[in-house]
Amino acid sequence: MRSRCENRLTVIGPKRDLRRFQVSDWQRRLRARHADVLQFSPCRFVCQFETDPHDLKRLQTLSRRWPGLVLLLDYEVGRIKGLAKAMAGELEHCEISY
């Protein structure tokens, strides 16, 4: 049985870009399932969703398509907790196991 990965994505940036991002194909690109929007304010979009365990290249690729936005992904799979920041194709990432 494959593990589920629980994700929380926070996107920060200009209002116009955030609105366009929200209606884009970001869910398909990240292979997100069961997405629930938690916050949509003028400069911040937050949602949670589920994926199969994934590599962070998808997030990095998505950030290249949206260079004016900062994408923060908080995820947990099994006993691993991670945080990634992607901006204009650049990726910072840390992960801990417990």
Secondary structure, 3 states (H helix, E strand, C coil): CCCCEEEEEEEECCHHHHHHHHCCCHHHHHCCEEEEEEEEECCEEEEEEEECCCCCHHHHHHHHHCCCCEEEEEEEECCEEEEEEEECCEEEEEEEEC
